[in-house]
Amino acid sequence: MILKNLTRRSNTGQLVNYLFKQEKDNKPKPILKHNLRSRTTKGWTKELDKNFELRLNKRKDNIRLHHTIISFSNKDKNQVNPELLKDITKKYIELRGKENIYLASSHHDKEHIHLHIVMSATKLITGESNRISRQEFKDLKLALDAYQKEKYPELIHSLPAHGRSQKLQLSDPELKLQDREGKLSQKQELLETVQTVFDRTKSLDNFLSELKSEGIKTYDRGGKVYGVEDETGRHYRFKTLGFDLKKLEELNRQAQVEAKQLQELASLRDAKNPDREQDNEGLEREIEDDNENQTEDPESDDSEEGTGIQDEDDLDSEDAEDD
């Protein structure tokens, strides 16, 4: 498996909704939730944000969430099932620390199946940072690989080599840019991060803002954003990396048109009802509620449940149609 960790400093709700976005032939459901009591995307977002507010050492650029992606080779696709994904997620939580908040789902819209695990950047209630060093994260990767190798030996294509004694299978597209020791090249690390951000954003401005929050610099050419810059200062054009910014620019244009239409509609209402007070905040809440009805569970009751690791079997009654 390939394990990648991203960080997020804002927009908790956007990331939570991304985990459960509608796929072509699948609507993702929670694989596991840990130290969460709510049953909806809105409830999970609130709990994560409230826990972040308890942070002991606060700075403007504090990391709010960790977003871990665990990918399996497309050659092992027939071997990967929900029980395996659930078990790998539980093992990751055990290795990373049970005192954190976790929310996990799986996506199947690409050639390879991949897990998305959102983790709080602070421990539950205490407000302590759960940061670990690069060496500790490397040790976690090795431990998770060892667990997979022992329990799921059939996943022969999903074990990246972490040592010189192991041969790396370079036939898979996602592994071609790895070096001899199985580490992702700097370009591939950058590409995966940009791809993840690109998939979850809905406008060019949002895309650039999210790249910045991930610590990725962009550069301009001819007055337009042209590409990204790695840690060494090397430039990579978006076109070379396979990203079409025209799609995001079109989304920007559509958003502006919709905003203009809403403004014109509000003006017409004011003209017809001059004595009626316009409640802009109420209008915004109405729009948000419509979005919630599309992305959240039909049951909006967030009554308390026991905390701890819970799997999808525990959620059948509450996630029947939507997540």
VEXDREN-2710 file (C-alpha; in Angstrom, 1 decimal):
% VEXDREN-2710
k/r/px/py/pz
1/MET/0.0/0.0/0.0
2/ILE/1.0/3.6/-0.4
3/LEU/0.4/5.8/2.6
4/LYS/0.3/9.6/2.2
5/ASN/-0.5/12.2/4.9
6/LEU/-1.8/15.7/4.1
7/THR/-2.6/18.5/6.5
8/ARG/-5.5/21.0/6.6
9/ARG/-5.7/24.3/8.4
10/SER/-9.3/25.3/7.5
11/ASN/-12.6/24.2/6.0
12/THR/-13.3/21.1/8.1
13/GLY/-16.8/20.7/6.5
14/GLN/-15.4/20.7/3.0
15/LEU/-13.0/17.8/3.8
16/VAL/-15.7/15.8/5.6
17/ASN/-18.1/16.2/2.7
18/TYR/-15.3/15.1/0.3
19/LEU/-15.0/11.8/2.1
20/PHE/-18.7/11.0/1.3
21/LYS/-19.1/12.6/-2.1
22/GLN/-21.2/10.8/-4.6
23/GLU/-19.1/8.6/-6.9
24/LYS/-20.2/7.3/-10.3
25/ASP/-21.5/4.0/-9.1
26/ASN/-21.1/4.3/-5.3
27/LYS/-22.1/6.5/-2.4
28/PRO/-19.3/6.1/0.2
29/LYS/-20.4/5.2/3.8
30/PRO/-18.3/5.5/7.0
31/ILE/-16.0/2.6/7.4
32/LEU/-15.1/3.6/10.9
33/LYS/-15.6/6.5/13.2
34/HIS/-13.6/6.8/16.4
35/ASN/-14.4/9.2/19.4
36/LEU/-17.3/10.7/17.5
37/ARG/-20.9/10.7/18.7
38/SER/-22.7/12.3/15.8
39/ARG/-24.4/10.5/12.8
40/THR/-24.2/13.2/10.1
41/THR/-21.5/15.1/8.2
42/LYS/-22.7/18.3/9.9
43/GLY/-22.4/16.7/13.3
44/TRP/-18.9/15.3/12.6
45/THR/-17.7/18.6/11.4
46/LYS/-18.9/20.4/14.5
47/GLU/-17.2/17.8/16.8
48/LEU/-13.9/18.1/15.0
49/ASP/-14.1/21.9/15.1
50/LYS/-15.0/22.0/18.8
51/ASN/-12.1/19.7/19.6
52/PHE/-9.7/22.0/17.7
53/GLU/-10.9/25.0/19.7
54/LEU/-9.6/23.2/22.8
55/ARG/-6.1/23.3/21.5
56/LEU/-3.6/24.4/24.2
57/ASN/-1.0/26.1/22.1
58/LYS/-2.7/28.2/19.5
59/ARG/-1.2/30.0/16.4
60/LYS/-2.8/31.4/13.3
61/ASP/-1.5/28.7/11.1
62/ASN/-2.2/25.7/13.4
63/ILE/-2.9/22.4/11.6
64/ARG/-6.6/21.6/12.1
65/LEU/-6.8/18.1/10.6
66/HIS/-4.6/15.3/9.2
67/HIS/-5.9/13.7/6.0
68/THR/-4.3/10.3/5.4
69/ILE/-4.7/8.4/2.1
70/ILE/-3.9/4.7/1.9
71/SER/-3.9/3.3/-1.6
72/PHE/-3.8/-0.3/-2.9
73/SER/-2.4/-1.4/-6.2
74/ASN/-5.0/-1.8/-9.0
75/LYS/-3.6/-5.3/-9.5
76/ASP/-4.9/-6.2/-6.1
77/LYS/-8.3/-4.7/-6.7
78/ASN/-10.2/-8.1/-6.6
79/GLN/-8.6/-8.9/-3.3
80/VAL/-9.6/-5.7/-1.5
81/ASN/-13.0/-5.9/0.3
82/PRO/-14.8/-3.9/2.9
83/GLU/-13.7/-6.1/5.8
84/LEU/-10.0/-5.7/4.7
85/LEU/-10.4/-1.9/4.5
86/LYS/-12.1/-1.8/7.9
87/ASP/-9.3/-3.9/9.5
88/ILE/-6.5/-1.8/7.9
89/THR/-8.1/1.3/9.2
90/LYS/-8.4/-0.1/12.7
91/LYS/-4.7/-1.0/12.7
92/TYR/-3.8/2.5/11.5
93/ILE/-5.8/4.0/14.4
94/GLU/-4.1/1.6/16.8
95/LEU/-0.6/2.6/15.5
96/ARG/-1.4/6.4/15.3
97/GLY/-3.1/6.7/18.7
98/LYS/-6.6/5.9/20.0
99/GLU/-6.8/9.2/21.9
100/ASN/-7.5/11.1/18.6
101/ILE/-10.7/11.6/16.6
102/TYR/-11.0/9.6/13.4
103/LEU/-13.4/9.4/10.5
104/ALA/-12.8/7.1/7.6
105/SER/-14.3/6.2/4.2
106/SER/-13.2/4.5/1.0
107/HIS/-13.3/5.7/-2.6
108/HIS/-13.6/3.5/-5.6
109/ASP/-13.8/6.0/-8.4
110/LYS/-10.2/5.5/-9.6
111/GLU/-8.4/2.4/-10.9
112/HIS/-7.1/1.7/-7.4
113/ILE/-9.2/1.6/-4.2
114/HIS/-8.0/4.0/-1.6
115/LEU/-8.9/4.8/2.0
116/HIS/-9.4/8.4/3.3
117/ILE/-8.9/8.9/7.0
118/VAL/-9.5/12.2/8.7
119/MET/-7.8/12.6/12.1
120/SER/-8.0/15.5/14.5
121/ALA/-4.7/17.4/15.0
122/THR/-5.2/17.4/18.8
123/LYS/-6.1/14.7/21.2
124/LEU/-9.7/14.3/22.3
125/ILE/-10.7/17.0/24.9
126/THR/-7.1/17.5/26.3
127/GLY/-6.1/19.9/23.5
128/GLU/-2.6/18.4/23.3
129/SER/-1.0/18.2/19.8
130/ASN/-0.6/14.7/18.4
131/ARG/2.2/15.6/16.1
132/ILE/4.8/12.9/15.4
133/SER/8.3/13.1/13.9
134/ARG/9.2/12.0/10.4
135/GLN/11.0/9.0/11.8
136/GLU/8.0/8.0/13.9
137/PHE/5.7/8.3/10.8
138/LYS/8.2/6.1/8.8
139/ASP/8.1/3.5/11.6
140/LEU/4.3/3.6/11.4
141/LYS/4.4/2.9/7.7
142/LEU/6.7/0.0/8.2
143/ALA/4.5/-1.5/11.0
144/LEU/1.4/-1.2/8.8
145/ASP/3.2/-2.8/5.9
146/ALA/4.3/-5.6/8.1
147/TYR/0.8/-6.1/9.4
148/GLN/-0.6/-6.2/5.8
149/LYS/2.1/-8.7/4.7
150/GLU/1.4/-11.0/7.6
151/LYS/-2.4/-10.9/7.5
152/TYR/-3.0/-10.3/3.8
153/PRO/-0.2/-12.0/1.9
154/GLU/-2.5/-12.1/-1.2
155/LEU/-1.9/-8.4/-1.7
156/ILE/1.4/-9.1/-3.4
157/HIS/1.3/-5.9/-5.5
158/SER/0.5/-3.5/-2.7
159/LEU/3.8/-3.7/-0.7
160/PRO/6.2/-0.9/-1.5
161/ALA/9.8/-1.8/-0.8
162/HIS/11.3/0.1/2.1
163/GLY/14.7/-1.5/1.9
164/ARG/17.3/-2.2/-0.8
165/SER/16.8/-6.0/-0.4
166/GLN/13.3/-5.8/-1.8
167/LYS/12.6/-5.3/-5.5
168/LEU/10.1/-2.7/-6.4
169/GLN/7.4/-3.5/-8.9
170/LEU/7.4/-0.5/-11.3
171/SER/4.7/-1.6/-13.7
172/ASP/1.9/0.2/-11.8
173/PRO/1.5/3.8/-12.8
174/GLU/1.4/5.0/-9.1
175/LEU/4.8/3.4/-8.4
176/LYS/6.7/4.5/-11.5
177/LEU/8.2/7.6/-9.9
178/GLN/9.4/5.8/-6.8
179/ASP/13.1/5.5/-6.1
180/ARG/15.1/2.3/-5.5
181/GLU/14.2/2.3/-1.8
182/GLY/10.5/2.5/-2.5
183/LYS/10.2/6.1/-1.4
184/LEU/8.0/8.4/-3.5
185/SER/10.0/10.9/-5.6
186/GLN/9.6/14.5/-4.7
187/LYS/7.7/15.0/-8.0
188/GLN/5.3/12.2/-7.2
189/GLU/4.8/13.5/-3.6
190/LEU/3.9/16.9/-5.0
191/LEU/1.7/15.4/-7.7
192/GLU/-0.3/13.3/-5.3
193/THR/-0.9/16.3/-3.0
194/VAL/-2.0/18.6/-5.9
195/GLN/-4.3/15.8/-7.2
196/THR/-6.0/15.4/-3.9
197/VAL/-6.5/19.1/-3.5
198/PHE/-7.7/19.4/-7.1
199/ASP/-10.3/16.6/-6.6
200/ARG/-11.9/18.2/-3.6
201/THR/-12.1/21.8/-4.8
202/LYS/-14.9/23.4/-6.8
203/SER/-13.3/26.7/-8.0
204/LEU/-9.9/28.1/-9.1
205/ASP/-9.7/30.4/-6.1
206/ASN/-10.5/27.6/-3.7
207/PHE/-7.9/25.4/-5.4
208/LEU/-5.1/28.0/-5.0
209/SER/-6.2/28.6/-1.4
210/GLU/-6.1/24.9/-0.5
211/LEU/-2.7/24.5/-2.1
212/LYS/-1.4/27.3/0.1
213/SER/-2.8/25.7/3.2
214/GLU/-0.9/22.5/2.2
215/GLY/2.3/24.5/2.0
216/ILE/2.6/24.3/-1.8
217/LYS/3.7/27.5/-3.6
218/THR/2.4/28.5/-7.0
219/TYR/4.1/30.7/-9.6
220/ASP/2.7/33.0/-12.3
221/ARG/3.6/33.6/-15.9
222/GLY/2.1/36.2/-18.1
223/GLY/-0.2/37.4/-15.2
224/LYS/-1.8/34.0/-14.8
225/VAL/-1.0/31.2/-12.3
226/TYR/1.0/28.7/-14.2
227/GLY/2.2/25.9/-11.9
228/VAL/3.6/24.8/-8.6
229/GLU/7.1/25.0/-7.0
230/ASP/8.7/22.2/-4.9
231/GLU/11.0/22.6/-1.9
232/THR/14.0/23.0/-4.1
233/GLY/12.5/25.8/-6.1
234/ARG/11.9/23.7/-9.2
235/HIS/8.8/24.6/-11.2
236/TYR/6.2/22.2/-12.5
237/ARG/3.6/23.4/-15.0
238/PHE/0.0/22.4/-14.2
239/LYS/-0.3/21.3/-17.8
240/THR/2.7/19.0/-17.5
241/LEU/1.2/17.5/-14.3
242/GLY/-2.1/16.8/-16.1
243/PHE/-4.3/19.5/-14.5
244/ASP/-6.7/21.5/-16.6
245/LEU/-7.3/24.8/-14.8
246/LYS/-9.9/25.8/-17.5
247/LYS/-12.3/23.5/-15.7
248/LEU/-11.9/25.4/-12.5
249/GLU/-12.1/28.7/-14.3
250/GLU/-15.4/27.6/-15.7
251/LEU/-16.6/26.6/-12.2
252/ASN/-15.6/30.1/-11.1
253/ARG/-17.7/31.6/-13.9
254/GLN/-20.7/29.5/-13.1
255/ALA/-20.5/30.5/-9.4
256/GLN/-20.4/34.1/-10.4
257/VAL/-23.4/33.7/-12.6
258/GLU/-25.3/31.9/-9.9
259/ALA/-24.4/34.6/-7.3
260/LYS/-25.6/37.3/-9.7
261/GLN/-28.9/35.5/-10.3
262/LEU/-29.5/35.1/-6.5
263/GLN/-28.7/38.8/-6.1
264/GLU/-31.2/39.8/-8.8
265/LEU/-33.8/37.5/-7.3
266/ALA/-33.3/39.1/-3.9
267/SER/-33.7/42.6/-5.5
268/LEU/-37.0/41.6/-7.2
269/ARG/-38.3/40.3/-3.9
270/ASP/-37.4/43.6/-2.2
271/ALA/-39.1/45.6/-5.0
272/LYS/-42.3/43.5/-4.6
273/ASN/-42.2/43.7/-0.8
274/PRO/-40.7/47.1/0.1
275/ASP/-41.9/46.8/3.7
276/ARG/-40.5/43.4/4.3
277/GLU/-37.1/43.2/6.1
278/GLN/-34.6/41.1/4.2
279/ASP/-32.9/38.6/6.3
280/ASN/-29.6/37.8/4.5
281/GLU/-28.4/35.5/7.2
282/GLY/-31.6/33.5/6.9
283/LEU/-31.2/33.2/3.1
284/GLU/-27.7/31.8/3.7
285/ARG/-29.0/29.3/6.2
286/GLU/-31.6/28.2/3.8
287/ILE/-29.0/27.5/1.1
288/GLU/-26.8/25.7/3.6
289/ASP/-29.7/23.5/4.7
290/ASP/-30.4/22.5/1.0
291/ASN/-26.8/21.4/0.7
292/GLU/-27.0/19.4/3.9
293/ASN/-30.0/17.6/2.6
294/GLN/-27.9/16.4/-0.3
295/THR/-24.8/15.3/1.5
296/GLU/-25.9/14.2/5.0
297/ASP/-27.8/11.3/6.5
298/PRO/-31.6/11.5/6.3
299/GLU/-31.6/11.1/10.1
300/SER/-30.3/14.3/11.6
301/ASP/-30.6/13.3/15.2
302/ASP/-27.1/13.5/16.7
303/SER/-27.9/12.0/20.0
304/GLU/-25.0/10.6/22.0
305/GLU/-23.5/7.2/21.2
306/GLY/-20.7/5.5/22.9
307/THR/-17.3/6.7/21.8
308/GLY/-14.6/4.3/20.5
309/ILE/-14.0/2.6/17.2
310/GLN/-17.2/1.8/15.4
311/ASP/-17.6/0.1/12.0
312/GLU/-20.1/0.3/9.3
313/ASP/-22.2/-2.5/10.7
314/ASP/-23.0/-0.3/13.7
315/LEU/-24.3/2.4/11.3
316/ASP/-26.7/0.5/9.1
317/SER/-29.8/2.0/10.7
318/GLU/-28.4/5.6/10.6
319/ASP/-26.7/5.6/7.2
320/ALA/-29.3/3.8/5.1
321/GLU/-29.2/6.2/2.2
322/ASP/-26.7/9.0/2.7
323/ASP/-23.5/9.6/4.6
END
